[in-house]
Amino acid sequence: MQTTILYKSSAKIISRLATWAKNPWRRYSLLLIIFLIGFFIGSSLGMINGVLALMDPVGAFITLIFLEILIKARFIFLQSGKPIILVRVFDMFRIGIVYGLFSEGLKLL
């Protein structure tokens, strides 16, 4: 890859995010926003699959594969020594998706 300004700045975005999130209020607000985005996506997936009832197994399989990819990425980032904020972002997004799917599943009962 060429070392352009865009490539250099995008490579430093994780370290910039970790530096920005050293303040606990910023970190908690970022994690809350990521959780709410995951909750919105999870409830949307559950709602769309519940209403259409056409692709329930396929939607569940795709969601499960996506969650497993996030789990694998978590372990990769933990071993690589990247800042811990990225791992927490993945965790909160994953928890938000699961919580959104669970709440939609309870609504459909």
C-alpha positions as CSV (number, residue, x, y, z in Angstrom):
1,M,0.0,0.0,0.0
2,Q,1.1,3.5,-0.7
3,T,1.8,5.7,2.3
4,T,-0.6,8.5,1.6
5,I,-1.9,11.0,4.1
6,L,-5.3,9.3,4.1
7,Y,-3.6,5.9,4.9
8,K,-1.5,7.4,7.6
9,S,-4.4,9.1,9.3
10,S,-6.7,6.1,9.1
11,A,-4.0,3.9,10.6
12,K,-3.8,6.2,13.6
13,I,-7.5,6.5,14.2
14,I,-7.6,3.7,16.9
15,S,-4.8,5.3,18.9
16,R,-6.5,8.7,18.6
17,L,-9.8,7.1,19.8
18,A,-8.0,5.5,22.8
19,T,-6.4,8.9,23.6
20,W,-9.7,10.7,23.3
21,A,-11.5,8.0,25.5
22,K,-9.1,8.3,28.5
23,N,-11.6,10.6,30.1
24,P,-14.2,8.2,31.8
25,W,-17.2,10.3,30.8
26,R,-16.2,10.2,27.1
27,R,-15.5,6.5,27.3
28,Y,-18.8,5.7,28.9
29,S,-20.8,7.9,26.6
30,L,-19.0,6.3,23.5
31,L,-19.8,2.8,24.8
32,L,-23.4,3.8,25.6
33,I,-23.8,5.2,22.0
34,I,-22.3,2.0,20.6
35,F,-24.6,-0.1,22.8
36,L,-27.7,1.8,21.6
37,I,-26.6,1.4,18.0
38,G,-26.2,-2.3,18.5
39,F,-29.6,-2.4,20.3
40,F,-31.2,-0.6,17.4
41,I,-29.7,-3.0,14.8
42,G,-30.7,-6.0,16.9
43,S,-34.3,-4.9,17.4
44,S,-34.5,-4.0,13.7
45,L,-33.3,-7.4,12.7
46,G,-35.7,-9.1,15.0
47,M,-38.6,-6.9,13.9
48,I,-38.0,-7.4,10.2
49,N,-37.6,-11.2,10.5
50,G,-40.6,-11.4,12.9
51,V,-42.9,-9.5,10.6
52,L,-41.9,-11.0,7.3
53,A,-41.5,-14.6,8.6
54,L,-39.8,-15.5,5.4
55,M,-36.2,-15.8,6.3
56,D,-36.0,-16.5,10.0
57,P,-33.4,-19.3,9.8
58,V,-31.3,-17.4,7.3
59,G,-31.4,-14.2,9.3
60,A,-30.5,-16.0,12.5
61,F,-27.6,-17.7,10.7
62,I,-26.2,-14.5,9.3
63,T,-26.6,-12.8,12.7
64,L,-24.8,-15.7,14.4
65,I,-22.0,-15.6,11.9
66,F,-21.6,-11.8,12.4
67,L,-21.5,-12.2,16.2
68,E,-18.9,-15.0,15.9
69,I,-16.8,-12.8,13.7
70,L,-16.9,-10.1,16.3
71,I,-15.8,-12.6,19.0
72,K,-12.9,-13.7,16.8
73,A,-11.9,-10.0,16.1
74,R,-12.0,-9.4,19.9
75,F,-9.4,-12.1,20.5
76,I,-7.3,-10.9,17.6
77,F,-7.2,-7.4,18.9
78,L,-6.5,-8.5,22.5
79,Q,-3.4,-10.5,21.2
80,S,-2.2,-7.8,18.9
81,G,-1.7,-5.2,21.7
82,K,-4.1,-2.6,20.2
83,P,-5.8,-0.2,22.7
84,I,-8.4,-1.8,24.8
85,I,-11.1,0.7,23.8
86,L,-11.6,-1.1,20.5
87,V,-12.3,-4.4,22.3
88,R,-14.8,-2.7,24.5
89,V,-16.5,-1.2,21.5
90,F,-16.8,-4.6,19.9
91,D,-18.2,-6.0,23.2
92,M,-20.8,-3.3,23.7
93,F,-21.9,-3.6,20.1
94,R,-22.3,-7.3,20.4
95,I,-24.2,-7.0,23.7
96,G,-26.5,-4.4,22.2
97,I,-27.3,-6.7,19.3
98,V,-28.0,-9.6,21.5
99,Y,-30.1,-7.5,23.9
100,G,-32.1,-6.1,21.0
101,L,-32.8,-9.5,19.6
102,F,-33.8,-10.8,23.0
103,S,-36.2,-7.9,23.6
104,E,-37.8,-8.4,20.2
105,G,-38.1,-12.1,20.8
106,L,-40.0,-11.4,24.1
107,K,-42.3,-9.0,22.2
108,L,-43.2,-11.6,19.6
109,L,-44.3,-14.2,22.2
